[in-house]
Amino acid sequence: MLSIARQTLRARWASFAGVFVALALGACLLATTGLTIASTVSEGRPPRWYTGAAVVVTGNQTVSITVDEGDGERYTSSARTRRPQQLPASSADRLAALPGAAVVVDRSVPVDVDGVARDAHPWSSAGLHPYTFLAGVAPAGDDQVVLAAPTARHPGDVVEAWTPLGRRTWTVTGVVTGPPAVYLTDPAAAVLAGGRVDAIAVNGVTAAQVRDAVGPGPAVLTGDRRAQAEPDPDGDLLAVAASLLGTTAGVAVFVSVFVVAGTFAFAVAQRRRELALLRAAGATPRQVRRLVLGESLIVGVVAGAAGCAAGTLVAPPFAAWLAGAGFAPAGFTARFILWPLLAAFGVSLLVALTGAAVAARRAGRVRPIEALREASVDRRVMTAGRWVFGVLFLGGAAVLLALVPGLGGEAIALVLLDAQLAITGIALLAPVVAPRLAWLVGRILVPGVAGALARDNARSGVRRTASTVAPILVTVGIAAATFAATATLWDAEERASAARVTAPALALPAGSAGIADPGTGVPTAQSVVYVRTDDYPEEFDAMYTGPGVDRVLRLPTRSGTVTDLTGTDTVVAGAGVARSAGWRTGGTAQLWLDDATPVRLRVVAVLAPSIDLDQTVLLPWALRAAHAPRTGADAVYLTEPAASSASPVSAVSTVVGSRTVTAADYFRERNAEQRRLNHLALIAVLGMALVYTSIAIANTLIMSIGARSRDLAVLRLGGGTPRQVLTMIGAEAVLVGVTGVLLAGAVTAGMLAGLRAGLVNLVPDPRTVVPWTPILLIAAACVAITFVASVLPAALALRTPPGQLSSVRE
């Protein structure tokens, strides 16, 4: 059957052009994302700061949970925390006592010098990596500093710095090459760090000796593992890039299967008489199925190879775009790695075979008698499977939508799933819904003879209409639901957070060092904690807060009181965290701080359900001082109004080293960068889906022109001019395109209704926010693609004389 499949492909290459393009594009996207994801892996990255240290000791940075399932079965779940634990001060003394050991204690403290964020280190740590003096000498006093190039400062210059201890004035004594840093004398760095030890570099002894000296807790690192002791500012960006690429790859696989399956199904439907002739000539159903699968195998192999070759060319500029857009660190690039290309080729081949599987099954059931059909009429487009699964998906969407209002904050995430279920259900039932809706839309939008013909064609060409509406529904539906749900949730969270604030204004730090002296306000700092849920350490948001938080924030509680959040052994849990971890007021909460330190805290209150604090815990400010790096507050909620002022922002006491903003501005600024990245990510993913939609629509409509040649000839022989025929074709295309958009709009409206119902108990006066511009642009693009893909092939077909056109084979 492979030889017949090759001959079929040569004879009907135009019918498989869309499948080839879809598979090649999918392979290219998978190869591009695979190469880029593989390039984001930072394991094995050589150290930059500790290149001159044979061994580096740092605190534990792993949270592990071991579960005993009985019968000797045990498994461990681990999570890497954001920071390592603080090393005991005695560790340096024990290591220094080893014969021949050379020990350097390293500390890292964020500071802002001339408005530029840098980490301050002791001068002794400069010898841990290569450096040379460009000018000046080492610092000798506590008010002296050495800066790493590039810098506009010179020895003798006086610089202003904001530190966790407040404003400082330093004199520059030297400028050196090497990693970005600010170097102080060792005693000055120790004071600035509050005695905290971040890492200890050791030379002259073996790793085993170091491990014996420090004990089992700290991590002893050698080789490239020394990089784990260094701050990795690119790590979060690489994680964001990998997440975006994974989502894009997933959408690419799903949409490509959808396109390939639809295209093969439409091709088989058009070739029923040809397949029936094969059956009449003696071919068995199994041979017919093998023919269709053989065609998909050949197309998949060629398209997969072409797509992988293109991916190697596209990956480097794509990685550069990620870096330029802020999804990846500056200078990030994609490297050539073999296994992502092999994986992309394999997935492309699997997509081809999977997409053709249903079509092959239907092809095997073609009866020999169908070779005698004279007319090409759509029959039994709706199979039992489409009815059953279509109704099930729509029923599941309806049930989920009805449950959303009663499930609280956790149900909001289910709204997008509800939209996907509804889209899938309507796509399966498109042969029933789309032609009738297109006819109804035509009665309203397109009057006249051309409109009547367009309506009738859309209603009678069930398979063609459904195959065109489905990809439009998927693309516009996912775009509208995602954009609208994301915008609505962001708006709800920001408004809920701002409405919670009762303080007249907030003070924000001018730089990364934070606010050292909060004055009479209530300091806060954002962090994370790790809580055991379902035998896994799950990360939750945390907010350290100073005394009096109940005076600056409305914190309705389900039980307990927030005023008991004092000392270093208490916690207030959001409703979602308490539900996931099984915490109750008065009970004990076991968790890990963001430096992997395990703590047992008393739950003094559980907050009422909310959209902004449901997955958050509140921790006392005194607990932060013992475990967090030496930084100031992220924000200070001001409490004392000035004697007289007309502005709510200026009518508060000022905090040194800060700027004052309103609550609405604070939450808007805090989320601005994340919103920008999310918006770009949505555009990237949905733009890719739009490309697939274009392929699906164009391929379906171009393939259908051959079957409609006789209809076009009849219209021409009946007196219709080419312009009138094209007007009818264009009107039909617009009707079908608008039908797909309307169905997507109905799904989105239902999703937003469920989302609003879910937000009523979480947000005062929730609003529905719809970003009309990107949604309407995507919808217009789909309608325009449908119009062009219909009119252009028809115009080319009409160049053939009507008599000759009427004899064109199906």
C-alpha positions, -999 to 999 in steps of 0.1 A, spaced: 0 0 0 30 24 4 35 24 -34 -2 33 -39 1 59 -12 31 75 -30 11 76 -63 -19 91 -45 3 118 -30 18 127 -64 -17 128 -80 -33 147 -51 -4 167 -37 -26 198 -34 -49 180 -10 -20 172 13 -3 206 11 -21 218 42 -12 187 61 24 190 51 26 227 61 8 220 94 32 192 103 63 210 91 53 241 111 46 219 141 79 202 138 97 235 134 79 249 165 87 218 185 123 218 174 127 255 181 111 253 216 130 220 223 163 236 214 155 267 234 143 248 265 174 225 264 195 257 263 179 270 294 191 242 315 217 257 338 229 226 355 267 223 351 271 260 347 306 269 358 310 292 388 316 329 382 323 342 417 339 312 434 363 302 407 393 305 430 378 283 458 384 246 458 355 240 482 325 262 490 302 256 520 267 270 520 235 264 539 209 237 530 186 248 502 163 218 499 130 209 514 123 172 514 93 151 525 97 113 528 66 92 527 65 56 540 38 36 522 45 4 541 61 -28 530 94 -11 527 81 13 500 94 49 506 96 79 483 109 114 488 95 146 473 119 176 472 117 213 463 146 237 460 141 269 481 149 304 469 177 309 494 200 287 515 200 286 552 223 309 572 256 292 582 265 291 619 292 316 627 312 288 644 315 270 610 343 294 599 362 288 631 360 250 628 372 252 592 400 276 600 413 251 626 419 225 599 457 222 592 466 241 560 431 255 555 427 290 540 392 302 548 373 332 534 339 341 549 316 356 522 285 378 528 262 393 503 240 424 511 219 443 485 227 480 483 221 508 459 250 530 449 242 560 428 208 545 420 223 512 407 215 479 425 246 460 435 255 433 461 280 444 488 308 418 497 338 418 520 370 427 503 385 394 511 360 377 488 375 396 458 403 371 458 379 343 451 378 352 414 402 369 390 403 407 392 427 435 384 429 471 397 420 496 370 427 524 395 432 530 432 438 507 462 418 483 485 394 498 511 410 505 545 382 521 565 346 514 572 336 544 550 356 533 520 345 512 490 359 496 459 336 494 428 336 469 400 337 482 365 319 495 345 314 526 366 317 563 361 332 568 395 370 573 402 391 570 433 384 599 456 348 603 445 322 603 473 291 581 466 257 580 483 244 545 490 212 531 504 217 501 525 196 479 549 209 501 577 199 533 559 217 560 540 255 558 539 282 580 523 313 561 511 346 572 495 357 553 464 393 540 469 395 518 438 379 504 407 385 467 397 375 443 370 354 412 377 318 404 385 295 433 394 299 440 431 306 466 458 335 457 481 337 469 517 362 461 544 355 428 561 343 443 594 320 468 576 305 440 555 299 419 586 280 448 603 260 455 572 250 418 570 241 417 606 266 389 612 249 366 586 273 342 568 262 332 533 291 310 522 325 300 532 353 294 506 380 269 516 414 261 500 442 238 511 420 209 524 398 182 508 361 182 505 359 152 529 378 171 556 354 201 551 324 178 553 336 163 586 342 197 601 309 213 593 287 183 599 257 169 579 236 201 576 255 225 552 261 217 516 297 211 506 302 221 469 331 214 445 336 217 408 307 232 388 284 226 418 301 257 434 278 278 412 249 267 434 263 289 461 261 320 438 230 341 432 215 332 399 195 362 387 189 345 354 173 314 370 138 329 373 139 343 338 150 309 324 122 292 343 97 317 328 111 310 294 109 273 299 73 276 311 63 297 281 80 274 257 63 244 273 29 260 269 36 269 233 48 234 225 17 219 241 -6 242 221 13 234 190 8 197 195 -29 200 203 -37 224 174 -16 204 149 -34 172 158 -67 191 153 -56 205 119 -42 172 106 -72 152 118 -97 177 102 -77 178 70 -75 141 66 -112 137 75 -121 162 48 -98 146 23 -113 111 29 -148 125 26 -139 140 -8 -123 108 -19 -152 84 -10 -159 75 -46 -122 69 -52 -119 47 -21 -151 29 -31 -136 20 -64 -106 5 -46 -131 -15 -25 -149 -26 -57 -116 -37 -72 -110 -60 -43 -93 -39 -16 -101 -49 19 -110 -24 46 -77 -31 63 -58 -22 30 -78 10 27 -69 20 62 -32 12 56 -34 34 24 -45 64 44 -20 57 72 7 52 46 0 86 31 2 102 66 34 83 73 51 96 41 39 132 47 49 130 84 85 119 76 91 145 49 74 173 69 91 163 102 126 164 85 118 198 69 105 212 101 134 201 122 158 216 96 139 249 98 139 248 136 177 248 138 176 281 118 148 297 137 159 288 173 187 313 176 167 344 165 138 331 186 160 329 217 172 365 209 136 376 208 129 360 242 159 379 257 148 412 241 112 408 254 123 400 289 115 363 290 152 353 292 184 369 304 204 392 281 227 373 257 207 341 259 209 320 228 198 285 216 225 258 210 224 229 186 215 198 206 205 166 189 179 151 212 153 179 209 154 175 171 149 138 174 120 143 198 104 169 175 107 146 145 92 117 165 63 138 178 56 152 143 54 116 130 31 106 159 9 136 153 6 126 116 -4 91 124 -28 101 153 -45 128 131 -50 103 103 -62 74 126 -99 84 127 -99 93 90 -84 59 82 -110 41 103 -138 59 84 -121 52 51 -120 15 58 -158 15 62 -165 30 27 -188 6 8 -180 -4 -29 -215 7 -40 -206 44 -32 -186 44 -64 -219 46 -83 -229 79 -66 -234 108 -91 -238 136 -66 -215 147 -39 -238 151 -10 -228 153 27 -243 123 44 -239 111 80 -215 138 89 -225 134 125 -214 100 138 -225 85 171 -192 93 186 -195 130 178 -229 131 193 -219 113 225 -187 132 232 -201 165 221 -230 162 245 -207 150 273 -183 179 268 -211 204 268 -228 188 298 -195 188 317 -191 225 309 -226 233 321 -221 214 353 -188 230 360 -202 265 353 -230 258 378 -206 248 405 -182 278 401 -202 302 424 -201 278 454 -165 267 452 -148 299 462 -114 311 451 -101 277 440 -129 274 414 -118 305 394 -90 285 378 -116 260 366 -133 287 344 -108 284 316 -112 246 318 -149 252 314 -143 273 283 -121 246 268 -148 219 275 -175 241 259 -153 248 228 -145 211 223 -182 202 227 -194 228 202 -166 219 178 -178 182 179 -214 193 173 -204 219 146 -220 199 117 -254 204 135 -250 239 149 -228 258 124 -248 254 91 -281 264 108 -265 294 126 -248 304 93 -281 304 75 -297 325 103 -268 350 103 -272 352 65 -309 361 68 -299 391 90 -266 403 73 -268 393 36 -300 400 18 -306 395 -20 -300 367 -44 -263 363 -36 -271 362 1 -298 335 -5 -274 313 -24 -247 319 2 -271 308 30 -282 277 11 -246 267 3 -235 272 39 -265 251 51 -261 223 25 -223 221 26 -224 207 61 -189 192 61 -173 223 45 -190 247 68 -183 227 100 -146 222 90 -142 259 85 -161 270 116 -143 246 140 -108 261 138 -122 296 140 -142 286 171 -111 271 187 -88 300 180 -112 329 187 -127 311 217 -94 303 234 -82 339 226 -113 356 239 -117 334 270 -80 336 279 -76 374 274 -109 382 291 -104 358 320 -69 370 326 -78 407 325 -108 402 347 -88 383 373 -59 408 373 -84 437 377 -103 418 405 -71 410 424 -57 446 421 -90 462 432 -95 437 461 -59 444 473 -63 482 470 -98 481 487 -82 462 516 -59 490 524 -70 515 551 -37 534 554 -36 568 537 -6 558 515 24 536 512 61 542 512 81 523 486 119 519 487 140 539 462 161 508 454 166 471 461 180 476 497 145 482 510 134 507 537 157 506 567 136 527 591 98 524 587 92 550 613 57 549 626 43 529 597 38 491 594 66 474 574 58 445 551 80 422 529 70 397 503 84 361 505 73 325 501 69 295 524 68 257 517 39 237 531 33 200 530 2 193 509 -5 158 495 29 146 505 47 173 485 62 206 496 41 232 478 51 268 476 27 295 489 31 333 491 40 348 524 40 384 537 60 394 568 43 422 585 50 444 615 28 451 645 -4 469 638 -13 453 605 -49 453 615 -48 491 615 -37 494 579 -54 464 562 -89 451 564 -84 414 572 -117 397 578 -111 364 596 -130 331 596 -117 324 631 -91 339 655 -77 374 655 -49 390 635 -38 411 665 -22 380 680 3 379 651 34 387 673 67 373 684 84 346 663 61 316 667 27 327 652 11 327 617 -21 338 601 -33 315 572 -52 324 541 -84 303 536 -69 283 507 -36 275 525 -55 264 557 -77 242 536 -48 226 517 -27 220 547 -55 212 572 -46 240 596 -71 252 622 -70 282 646 -51 273 677 -34 244 661 2 240 650 14 248 614 46 231 602 62 248 573 96 258 558 107 294 553 122 306 520 157 297 534 147 260 540 144 265 577 117 243 592 95 261 618 65 252 639 41 281 644 8 286 662 -21 294 639 -37 325 655 -62 332 627 -76 319 595 -87 346 570 -120 346 552 -119 335 515 -105 362 492 -89 364 458 -57 382 469 -48 365 502 -64 331 498 -31 314 490 -10 336 514 3 333 549 11 363 572 42 360 593 54 383 622 82 408 613 104 395 641 106 361 625 121 377 593 150 392 612 163 358 622 161 341 587 159 367 559 189 384 544 197 418 558 173 440 538 147 466 547 110 465 541 95 461 506 67 486 516 56 505 546 19 512 552 19 548 566 -3 555 596 3 592 605 -13 619 584 3 653 583 -12 684 600 -26 698 568 -24 688 531 -49 685 502 -33 654 486 -39 620 501 -4 610 490 14 640 505 -8 640 536 14 614 553 46 614 571 76 608 549 100 579 553 137 585 545 149 568 514 114 562 499 87 575 477 50 577 486 22 562 465 -15 554 468 -26 518 473 -40 516 438 -7 528 423 13 504 445 -5 472 434 -6 484 397 31 490 397 38 457 415 20 437 389 29 458 358 59 437 347 41 404 353 11 416 333 34 427 304 51 393 303 17 375 305 3 396 277 33 389 255 31 352 263 -6 351 253 2 369 221 30 344 213 8 314 220 -23 327 203 -4 340 174 9 305 168 -26 291 171 -38 317 145 -12 304 121 -25 269 124 -61 282 120 -50 299 88 -36 266 75 -68 246 85 -92 271 69 -72 276 37 -66 239 32 -103 231 37 -116 258 14 -89 252 -13 -97 215 -13 -134 221 -15 -131 242 -47 -124 211 -68 -157 196 -56 -175 228 -63 -163 233 -98 -195 219 -113 -216 242 -91 -196 272 -102 -200 261 -139 -238 257 -135 -240 293 -121 -219 306 -150 -239 287 -176 -271 299 -160 -261 335 -167 -242 345 -136 -212 367 -142 -178 360 -125 -184 389 -103 -218 376 -91 -204 342 -85 -175 356 -65 -199 378 -45 -218 347 -36 -186 328 -26 -174 358 -6 -208 362 12 -208 326 21 -172 329 35 -182 359 56 -212 341 69 -192 310 79 -165 332 95 -189 353 115 -207 321 126 -174 308 141 -168 341 158 -204 342 173 -200 306 186 -167 317 203 -184 347 217 -212 326 232 -186 304 249 -167 334 262 -199 350 275 -208 319 294 -173 316 308 -173 353 320 -207 348 336 -194 319 356 -162 339 365 -183 369 377 -205 346 398 -173 331 414 -159 365 422 -191 379 439 -181 365 473 -144 374 469 -144 409 455 -167 439 462 -185 448 430 -165 426 405 -161 440 370 -159 421 337 -129 433 318 -127 424 281 -96 435 261 -115 441 229 -86 451 207 -66 418 205 -98 398 205 -114 417 176 -81 416 157 -79 378 160 -116 375 150 -112 398 121 -81 379 110 -100 346 110 -128 361 89 -104 377 65 -85 344 61 -118 326 54 -128 352 28 -94 352 10 -91 314 11 -126 311 -5 -125 339 -31 -90 335 -44 -93 298 -54 -127 305 -68 -114 334 -89 -87 311 -103 -112 284 -111 -135 308 -128 -108 317 -153 -116 283 -169 -144 284 -195 -178 273 -180 -181 243 -204 -147 230 -195 -152 238 -158 -183 216 -158 -163 186 -169 -137 189 -141 -136 157 -121 -144 157 -84 
